[in-house]
Amino acid sequence: MNKQLTLIASSLVAALSPSVYASNDVSQFDEVVVTGTRSEESIKNIPASIAKITSEDIENNLAVDVKQALKYEPGVSVNGQGRFGMEDITIRGMSGSRVKVMVDGVEQMASYNPGAEAMRMNSNNYEVDTLTAIEVNKGPSSTLYGSDALGGTVLLRTKNPEDMLLDGDDSHFGVTSGYAGANGEYKAGFEAANRTGDLETMLIYTYRDGHETDAYNTHDKSKGIDRKSADPQDINSHNVLAKAFYQINDNHRIGFTGEYFTRNAEGAILSRDGYEPMPGFNYTRTSGNDDDSRKRFGFEHEWQADNVVFDSLKWHLNWQERKTEHNNYDHTDRYGYRDRYRSGKESSTQFDAQFGKELAFDNSTHNLTYGLSLVNDKFDISYTDYFFDSNTSKPGPEEVPKSKSEKRAVFLQDQIYLLDNKAVITAGVRYDDFEAKPDASSGLKDHNSDAFTMRLGGVYHFTDNLSTYAQYSQGFRAPSLYEMYYAKDNSSSGYVIEANPDLKPEESNSYEVGLRANGRVGELHLAAYYNDYKNFIQATTTNINNVDHTINENVEEAKIYGAELGAKLWLDEVIAAPMGTYARASVAYMNGEDKKTGKKLDTLAPLTSVVSLGYDSPEETWGSAIDVTMVASKDKWQEEDNVNAAGYTVVDLTTYARPVKDLTVRAGLFNALDKKYWQYQDLEGAKPTTDGLERRTQPGRNFGVNVKYDF
């Protein structure tokens, strides 16, 4: 840790020394992102922490999914492991539907997790090989994106034809293949793009075939709750992404997008064999067969109007559907051989229109962005229990009724450039209206709620290479269908779960200040934040006549605060190392508590830092990097008997080479020191007596290799 602190201190000294301002070299702060303002803007003009992971970063780190793509980003973690894969993303202590995820501006459905192992509708259906970037807005951003952006926003941007083509008429074709040792996955795919005149087209296909992600112990062949290895699964996926754009004339451009993702996972659940929740109810021969899919179709239109009301208009209409089917096979003493079939389908139709207008005055320029958003969702689950011994079936336990929901919003943002663009002020407001309608047969009433959010921030550029920023922003999250309408009367077993359609939206207020510097020797980003949350939805239980009655209520308040530092040094400028040698360091600290109980929040990540040393040859023909991730222990939980997460240090090695033109070979050795460790989020709610703690470990030493050839 002392070496890390020395590197950070050196970065600070270098970044704040006069020599850092002597150059206008391009840095990460000149990168263009979308999440900060809903339109393309340089990070340096955004008064908030915005992270961008490029397709090159994803490829260099040999990432096979979103979790691996984001693993080095401070303050961000991806949750979910085992049979159902990625569940959600945590940003600065906020997770689940409190973080909004979008693909090309299309909002994604939050994971549905009713608790039982038989059913999940997870966010495990994104193909990283289609992405040109992942952008993370690390704070409440509801004025930009509405509900669920309470704690932040993640935007997955897929590739366009222009990302693969040169100017003028051009064609591109590339093939890729790879292997990942942590889950024995083989990958094969291709991408093709063409521009002929005013027409651009693109097609990307990726196939993956592997098994479960290993736990640290990969040799335990036993069955039962003490099994140490991950349950075996065969997993394969297909993803097809197609796009076409046509430039009608100088003012109008239209585009079509189609994407289809499917994932199948099949395997024995050996850790459940022999499980006996009660006398006479023993599980044997347990297995699962899961099919998950996501498909979307979209149309978009851009109009360069240059009229009095707006200079530009971009609108898009998208339809998306997510489906999941889980077959849960087992044999029990009570029911014999059976299949608990669980299926769910959620579809969404989304319309978004965004107008842009620039107003120039003597001493300022205003970039206005305004528009509206409409989202219509349909949610439906179906459960059936099949009993093969008796050749009978019955409906499974009802959870959430078939429901519809609608979101309607209008928004306005003004980005003001002052003092010869040295000062940039960003102000925004948004009004959202939310409505949920359960099926009439449920007997539950409709829900209506709304929210008004605002943000105000500013950036001041002392020089071209040094700036500071500050921002106040608000966020909100409408209650989910699950939180409002999940109900179950099981009083014979001593509990009742009651629906509550009267829940109010959760709210947040965020304050952030930061400093950015870059120049000849490196760059620096320092941010500090304080987030205040209220109306948190929490389940409360009251015992009435020896029956536990549980209901969701707006009872919780919380605060989270912290600081993040990121620095990069060009070592060839600092210590005369070979040209292309660099060092990077990032540190993320966060703290916070439930304001009612004073206890630490389970979602708070422990102190985390990443230190990297790398080299890229000036000719970009080869390069390598070593990444060292250091995570402190987590021993403060809301439940005192929660298992502590021990601290750990993990070392990853990656390298790439281009032996001939257009051929790139990448290889990586991950967890090179073969460290046994747990990620804190995988131990939330775990007790010393909880079974399967060994199965929650991360993979030991493993390797990966990718080969890509572009024609």
C-alpha positions as MATLAB code, in Angstrom:
seq = 'MNKQLTLIASSLVAALSPSVYASNDVSQFDEVVVTGTRSEESIKNIPASIAKITSEDIENNLAVDVKQALKYEPGVSVNGQGRFGMEDITIRGMSGSRVKVMVDGVEQMASYNPGAEAMRMNSNNYEVDTLTAIEVNKGPSSTLYGSDALGGTVLLRTKNPEDMLLDGDDSHFGVTSGYAGANGEYKAGFEAANRTGDLETMLIYTYRDGHETDAYNTHDKSKGIDRKSADPQDINSHNVLAKAFYQINDNHRIGFTGEYFTRNAEGAILSRDGYEPMPGFNYTRTSGNDDDSRKRFGFEHEWQADNVVFDSLKWHLNWQERKTEHNNYDHTDRYGYRDRYRSGKESSTQFDAQFGKELAFDNSTHNLTYGLSLVNDKFDISYTDYFFDSNTSKPGPEEVPKSKSEKRAVFLQDQIYLLDNKAVITAGVRYDDFEAKPDASSGLKDHNSDAFTMRLGGVYHFTDNLSTYAQYSQGFRAPSLYEMYYAKDNSSSGYVIEANPDLKPEESNSYEVGLRANGRVGELHLAAYYNDYKNFIQATTTNINNVDHTINENVEEAKIYGAELGAKLWLDEVIAAPMGTYARASVAYMNGEDKKTGKKLDTLAPLTSVVSLGYDSPEETWGSAIDVTMVASKDKWQEEDNVNAAGYTVVDLTTYARPVKDLTVRAGLFNALDKKYWQYQDLEGAKPTTDGLERRTQPGRNFGVNVKYDF';
ca = [
       0.000    0.000    0.000;
       2.937    2.384    0.683;
       4.091    2.041   -2.914;
       0.589    2.852   -4.078;
       0.453    5.951   -1.895;
       3.838    7.016   -3.224;
       2.583    6.693   -6.792;
      -0.561    8.673   -5.974;
       1.474   11.373   -4.278;
       3.780   11.559   -7.281;
       0.760   11.907   -9.537;
      -0.579   14.768   -7.469;
       2.748   16.577   -7.434;
       3.239   16.078  -11.146;
      -0.308   17.101  -12.012;
      -0.110   20.294  -10.007;
       3.378   21.302  -11.097;
       3.804   24.028  -13.729;
       5.061   21.560  -16.320;
       1.686   19.847  -16.510;
       0.166   22.878  -18.178;
       2.794   23.152  -20.872;
       1.063   20.888  -23.329;
      -2.318   20.560  -24.971;
      -1.991   16.829  -25.541;
      -5.251   14.979  -25.899;
      -6.300   13.152  -22.710;
      -9.275   11.200  -21.442;
     -10.878   14.542  -20.488;
     -11.159   15.419  -24.166;
     -13.195   12.280  -24.788;
     -16.747   12.765  -25.969;
     -19.547   11.180  -23.947;
     -23.333   11.239  -24.073;
     -24.497   10.442  -20.535;
     -23.515   13.793  -19.038;
     -25.824   15.997  -21.142;
     -27.882   13.624  -23.408;
     -25.831   14.818  -26.371;
     -22.196   14.544  -27.397;
     -20.008   16.645  -25.120;
     -16.401   16.570  -23.925;
     -15.978   15.210  -20.408;
     -14.034   18.333  -19.477;
     -17.223   20.440  -19.754;
     -19.418   18.167  -17.614;
     -19.788   19.009  -13.895;
     -19.928   15.385  -12.763;
     -17.908   12.181  -12.654;
     -18.316   10.397  -15.971;
     -16.379    7.211  -16.699;
     -15.920    5.847  -20.196;
     -14.719    2.326  -20.934;
     -13.973    2.050  -24.647;
     -14.157   -0.984  -26.889;
     -10.352   -0.972  -26.901;
     -10.345   -1.188  -23.088;
     -12.796   -4.084  -23.253;
     -10.658   -5.908  -25.815;
      -7.345   -5.264  -24.057;
      -8.725   -6.624  -20.773;
     -10.194   -9.653  -22.582;
     -13.557   -8.962  -20.947;
     -16.254  -11.517  -21.742;
     -19.117   -9.677  -20.038;
     -20.090   -6.348  -18.483;
     -18.814   -7.436  -15.074;
     -15.289   -7.911  -16.374;
     -15.492   -4.767  -18.511;
     -16.164   -2.637  -15.410;
     -13.951   -4.416  -12.893;
     -11.242   -1.721  -12.805;
     -13.639    1.245  -12.524;
     -13.524    2.807   -9.017;
     -16.871    3.119   -7.241;
     -18.573    0.646   -9.622;
     -19.244   -3.064   -9.136;
     -21.389   -5.638  -10.902;
     -23.480   -8.056   -8.861;
     -24.636  -11.587   -9.523;
     -22.970  -14.953   -9.953;
     -23.869  -18.580  -10.347;
     -26.736  -19.997  -12.343;
     -28.433  -16.719  -13.303;
     -25.371  -14.550  -13.979;
     -25.231  -10.762  -13.824;
     -28.064   -9.241  -11.796;
     -27.417   -5.501  -11.500;
     -24.782   -2.777  -11.119;
     -23.758   -0.850   -8.012;
     -22.601    2.760   -8.289;
     -21.342    4.461   -5.148;
     -23.431    2.237   -2.900;
     -26.646    2.248   -4.939;
     -27.716   -0.924   -6.749;
     -30.667   -2.754   -8.266;
     -33.292   -0.576   -9.920;
     -31.695    2.445   -8.243;
     -29.177    2.442  -11.106;
     -30.547    2.973  -14.606;
     -29.124    0.867  -17.438;
     -29.678    1.788  -21.092;
     -28.586    0.376  -24.446;
     -28.329    3.056  -27.141;
     -30.715    5.223  -25.109;
     -33.255    2.403  -24.682;
     -33.933    1.876  -21.001;
     -33.522   -1.700  -19.779;
     -35.826   -3.552  -17.428;
     -34.540   -4.003  -13.902;
     -33.805   -7.502  -12.663;
     -36.732   -9.350  -11.126;
     -35.734  -11.399   -8.088;
     -38.583  -12.725   -5.934;
     -36.098  -14.500   -3.677;
     -36.710  -18.146   -4.527;
     -33.939  -19.886   -6.460;
     -36.411  -21.145   -9.065;
     -37.007  -17.759  -10.720;
     -34.921  -14.822  -11.904;
     -35.198  -12.267  -14.686;
     -31.643  -10.980  -14.645;
     -29.644   -8.463  -16.681;
     -27.418  -11.171  -18.131;
     -28.150  -10.540  -21.807;
     -25.622   -7.968  -23.057;
     -22.894   -8.827  -25.560;
     -19.735   -6.773  -24.955;
     -18.335   -7.458  -28.438;
     -21.056   -5.213  -29.882;
     -20.079   -2.234  -27.718;
     -18.136    0.827  -28.711;
     -18.209    2.168  -25.149;
     -19.719    1.837  -21.682;
     -20.429    5.182  -20.027;
     -21.096    5.493  -16.300;
     -22.661    8.606  -14.796;
     -21.730    8.270  -11.124;
     -24.509   10.157   -9.444;
     -28.236   10.929   -9.505;
     -29.147   11.825  -13.072;
     -32.938   11.780  -13.128;
     -33.109   15.220  -14.752;
     -31.577   13.521  -17.788;
     -33.030   10.016  -17.671;
     -35.944    9.936  -15.223;
     -36.870    7.145  -12.844;
     -34.277    4.588  -11.687;
     -31.412    7.070  -12.160;
     -31.514    7.612   -8.386;
     -27.928    6.499   -7.916;
     -26.505    6.796  -11.421;
     -26.767    5.720  -15.034;
     -24.957    3.160  -17.181;
     -25.167    3.599  -20.953;
     -24.083    0.730  -23.189;
     -23.343    2.208  -26.637;
     -23.288   -0.325  -29.462;
     -21.187    0.101  -32.569;
     -22.363    1.959  -35.657;
     -21.105    1.395  -39.217;
     -19.054    4.592  -39.009;
     -17.025    3.095  -36.155;
     -15.604    0.512  -38.582;
     -15.419    2.465  -41.841;
     -13.094    5.060  -43.348;
     -14.342    8.156  -45.142;
     -16.183    7.725  -48.429;
     -17.370    4.431  -49.843;
     -15.766    1.673  -47.821;
     -16.208   -1.906  -46.611;
     -14.999   -3.689  -43.506;
     -15.019   -7.322  -42.412;
     -13.491   -8.763  -39.286;
     -13.466  -12.123  -37.530;
     -12.696  -12.832  -33.894;
     -12.172  -15.873  -31.723;
     -11.112  -16.410  -28.163;
     -10.956  -18.536  -25.040;
     -11.565  -17.609  -21.381;
     -10.235  -20.004  -18.775;
     -12.418  -18.857  -15.848;
     -15.489  -20.398  -17.474;
     -13.955  -22.519  -20.243;
     -15.633  -20.326  -22.805;
     -14.887  -20.393  -26.512;
     -15.972  -17.424  -28.595;
     -16.377  -16.935  -32.324;
     -17.844  -14.025  -34.216;
     -17.636  -11.620  -37.090;
     -18.475   -8.024  -37.917;
     -19.202   -6.522  -41.325;
     -19.916   -2.959  -42.399;
     -20.386   -1.148  -45.682;
     -20.956    2.368  -46.955;
     -22.193    2.843  -50.494;
     -23.231    6.360  -51.290;
     -25.712    7.509  -48.647;
     -26.395    4.030  -47.259;
     -24.499    2.537  -44.312;
     -25.084   -1.019  -43.087;
     -23.607   -3.210  -40.376;
     -23.940   -6.746  -38.993;
     -22.249   -8.215  -35.893;
     -22.633  -11.812  -34.721;
     -21.102  -13.398  -31.615;
     -21.356  -16.963  -30.336;
     -20.120  -18.102  -26.913;
     -19.977  -21.638  -25.532;
     -18.657  -22.405  -22.072;
     -19.513  -23.561  -18.586;
     -20.114  -22.075  -15.158;
     -17.684  -19.467  -13.834;
     -15.325  -21.308  -11.536;
     -15.137  -20.840   -7.816;
     -11.645  -21.023   -6.343;
     -11.998  -24.759   -5.747;
     -12.625  -26.521   -9.045;
     -12.057  -30.143   -7.958;
     -14.848  -30.823   -5.464;
     -17.060  -33.567   -6.956;
     -19.298  -33.916   -3.896;
     -23.013  -33.205   -3.638;
     -24.882  -31.284   -0.981;
     -24.721  -27.978    0.828;
     -21.029  -28.362    1.707;
     -19.975  -28.562   -1.937;
     -17.094  -26.137   -2.555;
     -17.037  -26.003   -6.366;
     -19.587  -24.104   -8.421;
     -22.522  -26.131   -9.680;
     -21.774  -27.414  -13.198;
     -23.509  -25.741  -16.112;
     -23.238  -25.706  -19.878;
     -23.855  -22.162  -21.114;
     -24.057  -20.840  -24.649;
     -25.259  -17.594  -26.157;
     -25.907  -16.031  -29.549;
     -26.106  -12.316  -30.291;
     -26.972  -10.654  -33.594;
     -26.885   -6.867  -34.050;
     -27.863   -5.271  -37.372;
     -28.062   -1.579  -38.284;
     -28.797    0.450  -41.397;
     -28.628    4.232  -41.843;
     -29.657    6.267  -44.861;
     -28.792    9.926  -45.450;
     -31.913   11.118  -47.296;
     -30.435   14.569  -47.891;
     -28.297   17.127  -46.074;
     -30.973   17.617  -43.423;
     -32.497   14.187  -42.846;
     -31.013   10.878  -41.760;
     -32.919    7.748  -40.743;
     -31.769    4.543  -39.117;
     -32.975    1.059  -38.250;
     -31.641   -1.228  -35.519;
     -32.391   -4.852  -34.741;
     -30.807   -6.961  -32.025;
     -31.442  -10.473  -30.745;
     -29.709  -12.132  -27.804;
     -30.355  -15.613  -26.477;
     -28.701  -17.509  -23.624;
     -29.167  -21.118  -22.589;
     -27.827  -22.592  -19.353;
     -28.290  -26.230  -18.391;
     -26.790  -28.249  -15.579;
     -27.106  -30.163  -12.342;
     -27.570  -28.240   -9.091;
     -25.382  -30.587   -7.101;
     -25.213  -28.321   -4.069;
     -28.945  -28.818   -3.513;
     -28.904  -32.609   -3.618;
     -29.712  -33.869   -0.148;
     -31.122  -30.544    0.997;
     -33.890  -31.121    3.563;
     -35.782  -27.925    4.481;
     -38.152  -29.943    6.679;
     -38.600  -33.586    7.707;
     -39.889  -35.709    4.847;
     -38.944  -33.136    2.198;
     -35.585  -34.165    0.803;
     -34.284  -32.857   -2.552;
     -32.436  -35.161   -4.950;
     -31.656  -35.151   -8.672;
     -31.892  -31.364   -8.882;
     -31.109  -29.636  -12.164;
     -32.028  -26.539  -14.131;
     -32.561  -25.578  -17.753;
     -32.776  -21.843  -18.403;
     -33.539  -19.909  -21.568;
     -33.204  -16.121  -21.555;
     -33.619  -13.794  -24.498;
     -33.779  -10.110  -25.364;
     -34.773   -8.569  -28.660;
     -35.264   -4.997  -29.771;
     -36.203   -3.138  -32.916;
     -35.755    0.578  -33.344;
     -36.262    3.410  -35.789;
     -34.599    6.814  -35.492;
     -34.678   10.049  -37.409;
     -32.342   13.048  -37.265;
     -33.422   16.383  -38.711;
     -31.085   19.358  -39.052;
     -33.814   22.001  -39.223;
     -32.072   25.268  -38.242;
     -35.392   27.001  -37.640;
     -36.498   29.434  -34.956;
     -37.678   26.721  -32.546;
     -34.883   24.168  -32.895;
     -31.681   23.585  -34.813;
     -31.870   19.814  -34.604;
     -34.347   17.106  -33.745;
     -33.559   13.480  -32.996;
     -36.365   11.113  -32.219;
     -36.477    7.369  -31.935;
     -39.086    4.698  -31.411;
     -38.043    1.365  -29.934;
     -39.708   -1.894  -28.996;
     -37.985   -4.353  -26.710;
     -38.895   -7.691  -25.172;
     -37.204   -9.753  -22.499;
     -38.217  -13.360  -21.895;
     -37.040  -15.977  -19.464;
     -37.963  -19.629  -19.015;
     -36.652  -21.724  -16.123;
     -37.228  -25.442  -15.762;
     -36.406  -26.548  -12.215;
     -36.253  -30.336  -12.062;
     -35.988  -32.226   -8.791;
     -37.170  -35.249   -6.869;
     -38.611  -34.948   -3.371;
     -40.089  -37.421   -0.950;
     -43.354  -35.495   -0.956;
     -43.912  -34.794   -4.674;
     -41.750  -37.314   -6.504;
     -40.148  -36.183   -9.762;
     -41.339  -32.741  -10.832;
     -40.596  -29.594  -12.812;
     -41.274  -26.183  -11.305;
     -41.606  -24.244  -14.547;
     -41.170  -20.482  -14.172;
     -41.482  -18.067  -17.079;
     -41.620  -14.308  -17.401;
     -42.032  -11.812  -20.199;
     -41.622   -8.055  -20.145;
     -42.039   -5.842  -23.194;
     -41.520   -2.128  -23.600;
     -42.391    0.445  -26.235;
     -40.349    3.635  -25.921;
     -40.548    6.987  -27.684;
     -38.041    9.749  -27.127;
     -37.765   13.121  -28.878;
     -34.882   15.504  -28.215;
     -34.575   19.021  -29.614;
     -31.426   21.124  -29.698;
     -31.109   24.883  -30.059;
     -28.066   27.152  -29.843;
     -28.536   30.769  -28.831;
     -25.552   33.111  -29.153;
     -25.308   36.403  -27.272;
     -22.530   38.957  -26.859;
     -21.119   37.422  -23.685;
     -22.527   33.921  -23.635;
     -23.719   30.963  -25.663;
     -26.640   28.765  -24.662;
     -27.022   25.174  -25.859;
     -30.623   24.251  -25.125;
     -31.733   20.621  -25.008;
     -35.385   19.833  -24.457;
     -37.861   17.128  -25.284;
     -40.184   14.428  -24.074;
     -40.138   10.724  -23.294;
     -42.876    8.079  -23.255;
     -42.428    4.500  -22.041;
     -45.063    1.780  -21.962;
     -44.218   -1.517  -20.225;
     -46.035   -4.820  -19.921;
     -45.049   -7.413  -17.309;
     -46.313  -10.974  -17.048;
     -45.112  -14.088  -15.204;
     -46.473  -17.616  -15.370;
     -45.721  -20.477  -12.976;
     -46.706  -24.122  -13.362;
     -45.691  -27.152  -11.304;
     -45.570  -30.437  -13.271;
     -45.630  -33.755  -11.384;
     -44.319  -36.491  -13.642;
     -45.058  -39.466  -11.410;
     -48.792  -38.689  -11.395;
     -48.858  -36.955  -14.785;
     -50.591  -33.938  -13.252;
     -49.923  -30.219  -12.988;
     -51.099  -27.198  -11.079;
     -50.484  -23.428  -11.194;
     -47.479  -22.370   -9.192;
     -47.690  -19.836   -6.347;
     -48.835  -16.428   -7.601;
     -46.436  -13.558   -6.924;
     -47.009  -10.427   -9.002;
     -50.130  -10.021  -11.159;
     -49.980   -9.239  -14.830;
     -49.403   -5.482  -14.962;
     -48.852   -2.484  -17.182;
     -46.952    0.685  -16.433;
     -46.454    4.005  -18.180;
     -43.842    6.719  -17.802;
     -44.259   10.184  -19.271;
     -41.716   12.967  -19.004;
     -40.675   16.380  -20.302;
     -37.216   17.847  -19.784;
     -35.200   21.017  -20.383;
     -31.470   21.622  -20.075;
     -29.397   24.728  -20.698;
     -25.639   24.533  -21.086;
     -24.238   28.052  -20.833;
     -20.735   29.009  -21.995;
     -19.332   32.182  -20.380;
     -16.054   34.099  -20.131;
     -14.735   32.930  -23.499;
     -15.793   29.366  -22.626;
     -13.774   29.322  -19.409;
     -16.973   28.838  -17.427;
     -19.650   26.308  -18.360;
     -22.902   26.299  -16.392;
     -25.346   23.408  -16.772;
     -28.901   23.671  -15.477;
     -31.673   21.168  -16.032;
     -35.216   20.370  -14.937;
     -37.496   17.412  -15.613;
     -41.008   16.339  -14.750;
     -41.899   12.624  -14.668;
     -45.280   11.002  -14.268;
     -45.573    7.278  -13.463;
     -48.619    5.028  -13.556;
     -48.996    1.306  -12.858;
     -52.063   -0.799  -13.597;
     -52.331   -4.372  -12.295;
     -54.732   -6.764  -13.967;
     -58.296   -6.163  -12.758;
     -58.614   -9.768  -11.605;
     -55.976   -9.140   -8.926;
     -58.261   -6.823   -6.977;
     -55.332   -4.424   -6.452;
     -55.633   -0.746   -7.198;
     -53.673    1.391   -9.638;
     -50.678    3.444   -8.620;
     -49.962    7.033   -9.654;
     -46.970    9.148   -8.670;
     -44.843   11.917  -10.122;
     -41.552   13.671   -9.502;
     -39.908   16.985  -10.326;
     -36.109   16.933  -10.427;
     -33.434   19.507  -11.121;
     -29.679   19.878  -11.419;
     -27.302   22.828  -11.353;
     -23.598   22.543  -11.987;
     -20.629   24.443  -13.270;
     -17.141   23.909  -14.649;
     -14.421   26.539  -14.494;
     -11.313   26.162  -16.660;
      -8.370   27.931  -15.007;
      -6.302   26.951  -18.056;
      -6.767   24.564  -20.939;
      -5.340   21.837  -18.684;
      -6.742   22.604  -15.242;
     -10.390   22.883  -14.252;
     -12.690   22.450  -11.299;
     -16.366   21.630  -11.133;
     -19.280   21.422   -8.725;
     -22.813   20.110   -9.104;
     -26.069   19.657   -7.222;
     -28.433   17.087   -8.705;
     -31.590   15.227   -7.755;
     -32.728   11.705   -8.454;
     -35.812    9.610   -7.956;
     -37.053    6.070   -8.400;
     -40.661    5.075   -8.845;
     -41.617    1.947   -6.868;
     -41.339   -1.267   -8.848;
     -44.238   -3.568   -9.651;
     -42.656   -6.166   -7.391;
     -42.471   -3.770   -4.440;
     -46.080   -2.628   -4.858;
     -47.924   -5.769   -5.888;
     -46.086   -8.797   -4.532;
     -48.566  -10.514   -2.199;
     -48.913  -13.952   -0.645;
     -51.247  -15.320    2.023;
     -49.459  -18.202    3.712;
     -50.882  -17.728    7.177;
     -51.000  -21.501    7.680;
     -47.199  -21.394    7.619;
     -47.062  -18.301    9.825;
     -46.560  -15.445    7.365;
     -48.468  -13.068    5.097;
     -46.986  -10.674    2.521;
     -49.199   -7.695    1.748;
     -49.252   -5.523   -1.360;
     -48.846   -1.742   -1.047;
     -49.686    0.283   -4.178;
     -49.501    3.522   -2.142;
     -45.704    3.617   -2.052;
     -44.052    6.940   -2.876;
     -40.993    7.389   -5.109;
     -37.572    7.253   -3.509;
     -35.635   10.530   -3.692;
     -32.006   11.612   -3.616;
     -30.003   14.825   -3.403;
     -26.388   14.779   -4.502;
     -23.514   17.227   -4.079;
     -20.204   16.754   -5.880;
     -17.030   18.781   -6.350;
     -14.038   17.837   -8.415;
     -10.727   18.770   -9.980;
      -9.319   17.771  -13.380;
      -5.785   18.326  -14.630;
      -3.826   17.013  -17.585;
      -0.683   17.832  -19.466;
       2.656   16.573  -20.726;
       3.448   14.231  -17.834;
       0.024   12.910  -17.031;
      -3.486   13.609  -15.837;
      -5.489   13.691  -12.633;
      -9.141   13.521  -11.618;
     -10.204   14.054   -8.011;
     -13.857   14.012   -6.892;
     -15.687   14.187   -3.567;
     -19.426   13.629   -3.149;
     -22.231   13.537   -0.598;
     -25.524   11.819   -1.440;
     -28.641   12.007    0.709;
     -31.532    9.573    0.199;
     -35.041    9.482    1.619;
     -38.280    7.530    1.240;
     -36.300    4.342    0.774;
     -38.615    1.390    0.328;
     -38.077   -1.213    3.027;
     -40.001   -4.307    4.101;
     -41.383   -4.076    7.654;
     -42.826   -7.008    9.600;
     -45.414   -6.989   12.383;
     -46.549  -10.093   14.270;
     -50.328  -10.325   14.616;
     -51.747  -13.376   16.390;
     -48.536  -15.334   15.778;
     -48.599  -14.551   12.060;
     -45.876  -12.317   10.553;
     -47.369   -9.635    8.302;
     -44.791   -8.084    5.950;
     -45.381   -4.989    3.832;
     -43.150   -2.578    1.898;
     -43.145    0.987    3.213;
     -41.242    4.274    2.682;
     -39.425    4.166    5.998;
     -35.692    4.395    5.346;
     -33.273    7.293    4.943;
     -29.607    6.998    4.123;
     -26.502    9.024    3.397;
     -23.439    8.057    1.388;
     -20.301   10.110    0.972;
     -16.886    9.457   -0.422;
     -13.997   10.446   -2.645;
     -12.366    9.077   -5.786;
      -8.990    9.721   -7.320;
      -7.675    8.705  -10.696;
      -4.204    9.518  -12.027;
      -2.050    8.591  -14.995;
       1.636    9.275  -15.561;
       3.614    9.026  -18.786;
       6.792    7.507  -17.365;
       8.825    8.362  -20.452;
       8.324   12.027  -19.456;
       8.931   11.493  -15.733;
      11.823    9.050  -15.442;
      13.058    8.641  -19.024;
      11.439    5.233  -19.393;
      10.899    3.851  -22.923;
       8.413    5.905  -24.890;
       4.908    4.530  -24.348;
       5.443    3.452  -20.742;
       2.764    4.618  -18.316;
       1.462    4.156  -14.792;
      -2.130    4.485  -13.602;
      -3.682    4.584  -10.164;
      -7.220    4.904   -8.895;
      -8.647    4.922   -5.387;
     -12.290    4.866   -4.309;
     -13.389    5.494   -0.726;
     -16.993    5.557    0.418;
     -18.843    5.617    3.701;
     -22.434    5.979    4.743;
     -25.188    4.702    6.945;
     -28.834    4.050    7.465;
     -29.850    7.350    9.079;
     -32.438    5.663   11.304;
     -30.248    2.920   12.739;
     -26.787    4.412   12.245;
     -25.574    1.122   10.733;
     -23.315    0.895    7.705;
     -25.037    0.073    4.440;
     -24.372   -3.373    3.003;
     -23.966   -1.942   -0.496;
     -20.970    0.208    0.448;
     -17.814   -1.078   -1.189;
     -14.673   -1.221    0.960;
     -11.687    0.962    0.136;
     -10.570   -0.096   -3.338;
      -7.553    0.848   -5.408;
      -6.118   -0.239   -8.731;
      -2.496    0.386   -9.726;
      -1.340   -0.362  -13.258;
       1.971   -0.313  -15.089;
       1.903   -0.653  -18.851;
       3.647   -0.174  -22.157;
       2.360    0.512  -25.677;
       4.963    0.606  -28.414;
       5.018    3.842  -30.456;
       4.155    1.800  -33.555;
       1.274    0.129  -31.619;
       2.577   -3.277  -32.671;
       2.693   -4.681  -29.124;
       2.091   -3.786  -25.535;
       1.509   -5.202  -22.086;
       0.161   -4.200  -18.694;
       0.086   -5.365  -15.103;
      -2.969   -4.399  -13.042;
      -2.952   -4.772   -9.272;
      -6.320   -4.517   -7.533;
      -6.266   -3.958   -3.771;
      -9.483   -4.161   -1.746;
      -9.751   -3.603    1.994;
     -11.830   -5.836    4.246;
     -15.511   -5.166    4.878;
     -16.491   -5.854    8.477;
     -19.377   -3.412    8.966;
     -22.789   -4.733    7.966;
     -26.368   -3.902    8.859;
     -26.673   -7.336   10.442;
     -23.909   -7.836   12.964;
     -23.543  -11.575   12.314;
     -22.941  -11.124    8.585;
     -19.772  -12.864    7.413;
     -16.895  -10.413    7.046;
     -15.296  -10.014    3.637;
     -11.527  -10.248    3.958;
      -9.265   -7.839    2.093;
      -7.303   -9.068   -0.892;
      -4.821   -8.180   -3.617;
      -5.232   -9.569   -7.132;
      -2.689   -9.271   -9.957;
      -3.676   -9.442  -13.644;
      -1.272   -9.534  -16.601;
      -2.306   -8.729  -20.170;
      -0.460   -8.359  -23.451;
      -1.194   -7.830  -27.120;
       0.716   -8.066  -30.382;
       0.090   -7.230  -34.025;
       2.533   -9.512  -35.862;
       1.104   -8.542  -39.242;
      -1.187   -5.781  -40.406;
      -4.813   -6.153  -39.271;
      -4.101   -9.178  -37.041;
      -4.254   -8.638  -33.273;
      -3.536  -11.313  -30.675;
      -4.346  -10.640  -27.016;
      -3.598  -12.801  -24.008;
      -4.087  -12.441  -20.288;
      -3.193  -14.177  -17.041;
      -5.731  -13.280  -14.366;
      -5.377  -13.683  -10.609;
      -1.782  -14.505  -11.431;
      -0.849  -15.148   -7.780;
      -3.778  -17.573   -7.387;
      -5.378  -15.635   -4.544;
      -8.462  -17.066   -2.848;
     -10.915  -14.243   -2.219;
     -14.534  -13.167   -2.025;
     -16.066  -10.016   -3.470;
     -17.974   -8.152   -0.769;
     -21.266   -8.091   -2.691;
     -21.310  -11.892   -2.854;
     -21.305  -12.111    0.955;
     -24.196   -9.748    1.626;
     -26.656  -11.524    3.915;
     -24.304  -14.478    4.486;
     -23.933  -15.848    8.013;
     -21.190  -18.114    9.404;
     -23.705  -20.970    9.195;
     -24.720  -20.170    5.603;
     -24.033  -23.031    3.261;
     -22.095  -22.547    0.068;
     -19.648  -19.864    1.209;
     -16.826  -21.611   -0.648;
     -18.915  -21.589   -3.832;
     -19.065  -17.791   -3.626;
     -15.323  -17.387   -4.091;
     -13.870  -15.898   -7.261;
     -11.856  -17.953   -9.764;
      -8.255  -18.818   -9.025;
      -5.461  -18.374  -11.555;
      -6.858  -18.447  -15.084;
      -5.962  -17.240  -18.544;
      -7.586  -15.992  -21.707;
      -6.668  -15.385  -25.333;
      -8.367  -13.509  -28.176;
      -7.522  -13.297  -31.861;
      -9.011  -10.675  -34.186;
      -8.405  -10.199  -37.885;
      -9.764   -7.241  -39.872;
      -9.996   -7.393  -43.654;
];
